[in-house]
Amino acid sequence: MEKQQKATAYWKENLRYLLILLSIWFLVSYGAGILFKDLLDNFSLGGFPLGFWFAQQGSIYVFVILIFVYVRLMNKLDKKYGFDE
């Protein structure tokens, strides 16, 4: 595979990962914290309504987890296309 073709394929796959992970974060932060808040408030976590919890803390936890997932995916992607050190 030509070097430019490898780089193009690498960035396409990277952008796909980014779109998927940012979509998950959007659904958790905006969806669970705002759109589905009333539905989630029927449940509680630690004595607080679940919708409130997602709006205040849950989206931050999910974002940190997604950072680690992204690092793992990028390490695999680097090895796949030979860009690892």
C-alpha positions in Angstrom: 0.0 0.0 0.0 1.3 3.4 -0.9 2.3 5.8 1.9 -0.4 8.4 1.0 -3.1 5.7 0.7 -2.1 4.3 4.2 -2.3 7.8 5.6 -5.7 8.5 4.0 -7.1 5.2 5.3 -5.7 5.9 8.7 -7.4 9.3 9.0 -10.7 8.0 7.7 -10.7 5.3 10.4 -9.6 7.8 13.0 -12.4 10.2 12.1 -14.9 7.3 12.2 -13.7 6.5 15.8 -14.0 10.2 16.7 -17.6 10.5 15.4 -18.7 7.3 17.2 -17.1 8.3 20.5 -18.4 11.9 20.4 -21.8 10.7 19.5 -21.8 8.5 22.6 -20.7 11.4 24.7 -23.4 13.6 23.2 -26.1 11.1 23.8 -25.0 10.7 27.4 -24.5 14.3 28.2 -27.3 15.9 26.3 -29.7 13.0 25.9 -29.5 11.6 29.5 -28.9 14.9 31.2 -31.5 17.0 29.3 -33.8 15.1 26.9 -34.5 12.0 29.0 -34.1 13.6 32.4 -37.7 13.2 33.4 -37.7 9.5 32.5 -34.4 8.9 34.3 -35.5 10.8 37.4 -37.8 7.8 38.2 -34.6 6.0 39.2 -32.0 7.1 41.8 -28.3 6.7 42.2 -26.7 7.5 45.5 -29.9 9.2 46.7 -30.1 11.5 43.7 -32.4 11.3 40.7 -30.6 9.6 37.8 -31.3 12.4 35.3 -29.7 14.9 37.7 -26.7 12.6 38.3 -26.0 12.3 34.5 -26.3 16.0 34.1 -23.9 16.8 36.9 -21.4 13.9 37.0 -22.3 11.1 34.7 -21.3 12.8 31.4 -17.9 13.7 32.9 -17.3 10.1 33.9 -18.3 8.8 30.5 -16.1 11.4 28.8 -13.0 10.2 30.9 -13.8 6.6 30.0 -14.1 7.5 26.3 -10.7 9.1 26.5 -9.2 5.8 27.6 -11.2 3.9 24.9 -9.9 6.4 22.3 -6.3 5.9 23.4 -6.7 2.1 23.2 -8.3 2.3 19.7 -5.6 4.7 18.5 -2.8 2.4 19.7 -4.4 -0.5 17.8 -4.8 1.8 14.7 -1.2 2.9 14.8 0.0 -0.7 14.9 -2.4 -1.6 12.1 -1.0 1.0 9.7 2.6 0.9 10.9 2.6 4.3 12.6 3.6 3.1 16.0 6.9 3.8 17.6 
